[in-house]
Amino acid sequence: AFNNVNSHEKEVILESNINFKSVAYLNDTNKKIIEIASIAFNNSKELNESKVILKIKKDHQKIENDLRRITNENLIIIPEPIYDLNLNQNFLKGINSSNYLISLLEKEIKNQILILDTIEKNSKDKEFKNFADKSKDVLINNNELLEELL
């Protein structure tokens, strides 16, 4: 009887429509991007740069809200994010601190695009797939805007 319970648990895990690990990674990177964008915005001295960074922060706050809504509808609890910004204090104090923060944002957004790509390919939930696809388009656009700043 014990083996039956075990195999049933494995089936339930495999049948899940949404990959919990992907959701947790997505949440972590998203929170990280929002935090880096806040620091970059406060650090920015150029209007165009500030506008791009603010757009990115708002887009990621929307992604966070959409993710929370979808996970709530699917009764998924997202674990508290576990990340360390690990910012280089010397770079933050330097003249090129904006470039440093923008390149960090770019790197994190690229990571998030890969996570969304995985979600889009592997999720069985139509709404979650759609969310990943739309979010990915926004992030690709934002990364292009960041590249223009560098």
C-alpha positions in Angstrom: 0.0 0.0 0.0 2.9 2.3 0.8 4.2 2.1 -2.8 0.8 3.0 -4.3 0.7 6.2 -2.2 4.2 7.1 -3.4 3.5 6.5 -7.1 0.2 8.5 -6.7 2.2 11.5 -5.3 4.5 11.4 -8.2 1.6 11.4 -10.6 0.1 14.4 -8.9 3.4 16.3 -9.2 3.7 15.4 -12.9 0.1 16.4 -13.6 0.5 19.9 -12.2 -0.2 22.6 -14.8 2.3 25.0 -13.5 5.9 24.3 -12.5 6.4 25.6 -9.0 10.2 25.9 -9.3 9.8 28.2 -12.4 7.2 30.3 -10.5 9.7 30.7 -7.6 12.6 31.6 -9.9 10.4 34.1 -11.8 9.3 35.7 -8.6 12.9 36.0 -7.3 14.2 37.6 -10.5 11.2 39.9 -10.7 11.7 41.2 -7.2 15.4 41.6 -7.8 14.7 43.6 -11.0 12.2 45.9 -9.2 14.8 46.5 -6.4 17.7 47.2 -8.9 15.4 49.5 -10.9 14.5 51.4 -7.8 18.2 51.9 -7.0 19.0 52.8 -10.6 16.1 55.3 -10.8 17.3 57.0 -7.6 20.8 57.0 -9.0 19.9 58.2 -12.5 20.9 61.7 -13.6 19.5 61.6 -17.1 15.8 62.1 -18.0 15.7 59.5 -20.8 17.5 56.9 -18.6 15.1 57.7 -15.7 12.1 57.2 -18.0 13.3 53.8 -19.2 14.2 52.6 -15.7 10.8 53.7 -14.4 9.0 51.9 -17.3 10.9 48.8 -16.4 10.0 49.1 -12.7 6.3 49.6 -13.6 6.3 46.7 -16.1 7.8 44.4 -13.5 5.3 45.5 -10.8 2.6 44.6 -13.3 4.2 41.2 -14.0 4.4 40.7 -10.2 0.6 41.5 -9.9 -0.3 39.2 -12.8 1.9 36.4 -11.4 0.2 36.8 -8.0 -3.2 36.7 -9.5 -2.5 33.6 -11.6 -0.9 31.7 -8.7 -3.8 32.7 -6.4 -6.3 31.4 -9.0 -4.3 28.1 -9.2 -4.0 27.9 -5.4 -0.2 28.1 -5.6 1.8 29.7 -2.8 4.9 31.5 -3.9 7.7 31.2 -1.4 9.4 34.3 -0.1 12.1 35.3 -2.6 15.6 34.3 -1.6 18.2 36.4 -3.4 21.1 38.6 -2.6 21.5 41.7 -4.8 25.2 41.4 -4.1 25.9 44.9 -5.5 29.5 46.0 -5.8 29.6 49.1 -3.5 32.7 50.4 -5.3 30.8 50.5 -8.6 27.8 52.1 -7.0 30.0 55.0 -5.7 31.8 55.4 -9.1 31.1 57.7 -12.0 29.8 54.8 -14.1 27.3 53.6 -11.5 24.4 54.0 -13.9 26.0 51.8 -16.5 26.8 49.2 -13.8 23.1 49.2 -12.6 21.7 49.2 -16.2 24.0 46.2 -17.2 22.8 44.4 -14.0 19.2 45.0 -15.0 19.9 43.8 -18.5 21.5 40.6 -17.2 18.5 39.9 -14.8 16.0 40.6 -17.5 17.8 38.1 -19.8 17.6 35.5 -17.0 13.9 36.3 -16.7 13.3 35.9 -20.4 14.8 32.4 -20.2 12.6 31.5 -17.3 9.5 32.8 -19.2 10.6 30.9 -22.2 10.7 27.7 -20.2 7.3 28.4 -18.7 5.8 29.1 -22.1 7.2 25.8 -23.5 6.4 23.6 -20.5 3.3 24.9 -18.8 0.0 23.2 -19.5 -2.0 26.1 -18.1 -3.2 28.3 -21.0 -3.4 31.5 -19.0 0.1 31.0 -17.5 1.5 30.3 -21.0 -0.2 33.5 -22.3 1.2 35.4 -19.3 4.7 34.1 -20.1 4.4 35.0 -23.8 3.1 38.6 -23.1 5.6 39.2 -20.3 8.5 38.0 -22.5 7.5 40.5 -25.3 7.6 43.3 -22.8 11.0 42.2 -21.4 12.6 41.8 -24.8 11.4 45.4 -25.6 12.8 46.7 -22.3 16.1 45.0 -22.9 16.4 46.8 -26.2 15.7 50.1 -24.5 18.4 49.3 -21.9 20.9 48.5 -24.7 20.2 51.9 -26.3 21.2 53.5 -23.0 24.6 51.7 -22.8 
